[in-house]
Amino acid sequence: RYTGDVLMPLLLCAFLGLEVACRAAPGWRTGVRRTVAVVVALAGAFGVWTGIALALEYQRVLVPFVPPGERAGYVGWQLDAAGLPGAADPPVLSGDALPDPAPLGTLFVLGDCRALYQSTGTGWGAVERTRAGGAWTVTVDPDPARAGIDPVLKIGDWRIGLRRLPDRRARFTVTDPDGTTSTGRPFTLTPGQRRTFVLAVDPAVGELSVTGDGAPLLGAAYTGSGGRGRVGAWDAGFPDRLHVEALPAPDPDLCRRVQRRR
């Protein structure tokens, strides 16, 4: 944000400096010209490196509702680079409940790797979740379009559903205990084509989200307490019209890796 504010003045000063240097360079000795060229090249490489680093940190840590897969990839890079000169493992905390936000980049292991979080400096973002941490991976095999909202997952009094739209599109919905329904962004859903989605119902950070193919499809604040879920039906005896199936929760490999390096 603030780097962008000063970018134009910096560029103007850089252009003026380049013009002055180009006019003066013919009068410099060969050794001076070579030294200046090396310094400029190193400064440019350093600027590109730091620019990429800042962009990755913003995209993978600071943006709200970063998909856990992207955040996990970023943490994995940090762990891989920890042995390089000038790099170190990120700080790691652990406990049975999230504390107040820690310094930017700090990792937190919840329980026995129920979930792994990373501090944004002002909050916590999920890196990796298990079923106990609120992660649900489901496959959806839709029948031809029909009216209404089909049930996908129920956690307590919170209901996640799928509303069909024209032109083979759909959008996820979430209804809270007060009956207020929020909707996500539309996406393509072809009847008969099985799709996999990742649902997060995480009371630790108050997040309810749905992602598909790495893209965020629904995001809402969650004020429930988690608990057991019902997949494909909201109530006993409700017809399974959508063919929803819960997949086994993945092992928290990255969290275990962080634990071993503490």
C-alpha positions in Angstrom: 0.0 0.0 0.0 2.6 2.6 1.1 5.2 1.4 -1.3 2.8 2.1 -4.1 2.3 5.7 -2.9 6.0 6.5 -3.3 6.6 4.4 -6.5 6.1 7.3 -8.9 8.5 9.7 -7.1 11.1 7.0 -6.9 10.7 6.2 -10.7 11.1 9.9 -11.5 14.3 10.2 -9.4 15.6 7.0 -11.0 15.1 8.3 -14.5 16.8 11.5 -13.7 19.7 9.6 -12.1 20.0 7.4 -15.1 20.1 10.4 -17.5 22.8 12.0 -15.4 24.8 8.8 -15.3 24.5 8.2 -19.0 25.8 11.7 -19.8 28.7 11.4 -17.4 29.7 7.8 -18.2 31.8 8.5 -21.3 34.3 10.5 -19.2 34.7 7.8 -16.5 37.7 5.4 -16.4 37.0 1.8 -17.5 37.3 0.5 -14.0 34.7 3.0 -12.7 32.3 2.1 -15.4 32.6 -1.6 -14.7 32.1 -1.0 -10.9 29.0 1.1 -11.5 27.6 -1.5 -13.9 28.1 -4.3 -11.3 26.5 -2.2 -8.5 23.5 -1.4 -10.7 23.1 -5.0 -11.8 23.3 -6.2 -8.1 20.8 -3.5 -7.0 18.4 -4.5 -9.7 18.6 -8.2 -8.9 18.1 -7.4 -5.2 15.0 -5.3 -6.1 13.5 -8.0 -8.2 14.1 -10.6 -5.4 12.6 -8.5 -2.7 9.6 -7.6 -4.9 8.9 -11.2 -5.5 9.2 -12.0 -1.8 6.8 -9.2 -0.8 4.3 -10.2 -3.5 4.3 -13.9 -2.3 3.9 -12.8 1.3 0.9 -10.7 0.4 -0.7 -13.3 -1.8 -0.1 -16.3 0.5 -0.4 -14.7 4.0 -2.1 -11.3 4.1 -5.0 -11.7 1.7 -8.3 -12.7 3.4 -9.5 -16.2 2.7 -6.3 -17.5 1.2 -6.9 -21.1 0.2 -5.1 -23.4 2.6 -3.3 -25.1 -0.2 -1.6 -21.9 -1.3 -0.7 -21.0 2.2 0.6 -24.5 2.8 2.8 -24.2 -0.3 4.2 -21.0 1.0 5.0 -22.5 4.4 6.6 -25.5 2.7 8.9 -23.1 0.8 9.9 -21.4 4.1 10.8 -24.8 5.6 12.7 -25.8 2.5 14.7 -22.6 2.5 15.4 -22.6 6.3 18.8 -24.1 5.8 20.0 -21.5 3.3 22.3 -18.6 4.4 20.2 -15.8 6.0 17.1 -18.0 6.4 15.6 -19.6 9.5 12.6 -21.7 10.5 9.5 -19.6 11.2 8.7 -19.3 15.0 6.3 -22.1 16.1 3.8 -22.0 19.0 1.4 -24.7 20.1 -1.6 -25.2 22.3 -5.2 -26.3 22.5 -6.7 -22.9 21.6 -5.5 -20.1 19.4 -3.8 -17.2 21.3 -3.9 -13.5 20.3 -2.2 -12.8 17.0 1.6 -13.4 17.1 4.2 -11.6 15.0 3.7 -12.0 11.2 4.7 -15.5 9.9 4.5 -17.3 13.3 3.1 -20.8 13.0 0.7 -22.3 15.6 0.0 -26.1 16.0 -3.5 -26.6 17.4 -3.7 -29.7 19.6 -2.1 -32.8 18.2 -2.0 -31.3 14.7 -5.8 -30.8 14.4 -4.9 -27.8 12.4 -1.9 -25.6 11.6 -2.2 -21.8 11.4 0.0 -18.9 10.4 -0.2 -15.4 11.9 -0.9 -12.5 9.6 0.1 -10.1 12.3 -3.5 -9.2 13.0 -5.1 -12.6 13.0 -4.6 -16.3 12.1 -5.0 -18.0 8.7 -5.3 -21.8 8.2 -2.4 -23.6 6.6 -3.6 -27.2 7.1 -6.7 -28.7 8.7 -7.9 -32.1 9.5 -11.5 -33.2 10.0 -11.2 -32.4 13.7 -10.0 -28.9 12.7 -13.1 -28.3 10.5 -12.0 -29.5 7.1 -14.4 -31.4 4.9 -13.6 -32.7 1.4 -16.7 -33.8 -0.5 -17.4 -35.0 -4.0 -20.6 -33.8 -5.7 -22.2 -35.7 -8.6 -25.2 -33.5 -9.7 -28.3 -34.7 -11.3 -29.9 -32.5 -14.0 -30.9 -29.1 -12.8 -33.8 -28.8 -10.4 -35.3 -25.9 -8.4 -34.4 -25.2 -4.8 -31.3 -25.7 -2.7 -29.8 -29.1 -2.4 -28.1 -30.0 1.0 -24.4 -30.5 1.1 -23.3 -30.3 4.8 -24.9 -29.5 8.1 -22.9 -28.6 11.2 -25.0 -27.9 14.2 -27.7 -25.4 13.0 -25.5 -24.2 10.1 -26.4 -25.5 6.6 -24.3 -25.4 3.5 -26.2 -26.0 0.3 -25.9 -25.8 -3.5 -28.3 -23.8 -5.6 -28.6 -24.5 -9.3 -28.6 -21.7 -11.8 -29.4 -21.5 -15.5 -26.8 -22.5 -18.1 -25.2 -25.3 -16.1 -24.1 -23.0 -13.3 -24.5 -23.2 -9.5 -23.5 -21.4 -6.4 -23.0 -22.5 -2.8 -25.1 -21.0 0.0 -24.8 -21.0 3.8 -27.8 -20.5 6.2 -27.0 -19.5 9.8 -29.1 -20.5 12.8 -31.2 -17.3 12.4 -32.2 -18.3 8.9 -30.1 -15.7 7.1 -28.8 -17.1 3.8 -25.6 -15.9 2.2 -24.5 -16.9 -1.3 -21.2 -17.4 -3.0 -19.9 -16.8 -6.5 -21.4 -18.7 -9.4 -19.4 -21.5 -11.1 -19.9 -24.1 -13.8 -21.5 -27.4 -12.7 -22.2 -29.9 -15.4 -24.8 -32.6 -14.6 -23.2 -36.0 -14.4 -19.7 -34.6 -13.9 -18.3 -35.3 -10.5 -16.6 -32.4 -8.8 -14.5 -32.2 -5.6 -14.8 -29.3 -3.1 -13.1 -28.4 0.1 -15.3 -27.0 2.9 -14.0 -25.4 6.0 -16.1 -24.9 9.1 -13.6 -23.6 11.5 -14.7 -22.2 14.9 -11.1 -21.5 15.9 -10.8 -18.6 13.4 -14.6 -18.1 12.7 -14.3 -19.1 9.1 -16.8 -20.9 6.8 -15.6 -21.3 3.3 -15.8 -23.4 0.2 -13.1 -23.8 -2.5 -13.1 -25.7 -5.7 -10.1 -26.3 -7.9 -8.2 -23.9 -5.6 -10.7 -21.0 -6.3 -12.7 -19.5 -3.4 -16.4 -20.0 -4.0 -18.0 -19.1 -0.7 -16.7 -17.2 2.4 -18.6 -16.2 5.5 -18.1 -15.5 9.2 -18.8 -18.5 11.3 -19.9 -18.2 15.0 -20.8 -21.8 15.7 -18.8 -24.3 17.8 -18.2 -27.0 15.2 -19.0 -30.6 16.0 -20.2 -33.6 14.0 -21.5 -33.0 10.5 -24.2 -34.6 8.3 -23.1 -34.9 4.6 -25.7 -34.8 1.8 -28.7 -34.2 4.0 -29.8 -31.6 6.5 -32.2 -33.9 8.5 -32.7 -37.6 8.9 -34.8 -38.9 6.1 -34.0 -36.0 3.7 -33.6 -37.4 0.2 -30.0 -37.5 -1.0 -30.7 -35.7 -4.3 -27.2 -34.4 -5.0 -25.1 -37.6 -4.4 -22.6 -36.0 -2.0 -19.8 -38.1 -0.6 -17.3 -37.2 2.1 -13.7 -38.2 1.3 -11.2 -39.3 4.0 -9.4 -36.4 5.6 -5.8 -36.1 4.5 -3.0 -36.6 7.0 -1.5 -33.4 8.4 1.9 -34.0 6.8 3.0 -30.4 6.9 2.0 -29.9 10.5 3.9 -33.0 11.5 6.9 -31.6 9.7 6.7 -28.4 11.6 6.4 -30.3 14.9 9.6 -32.3 14.1 11.5 -29.0 13.5 10.6 -27.3 16.8 
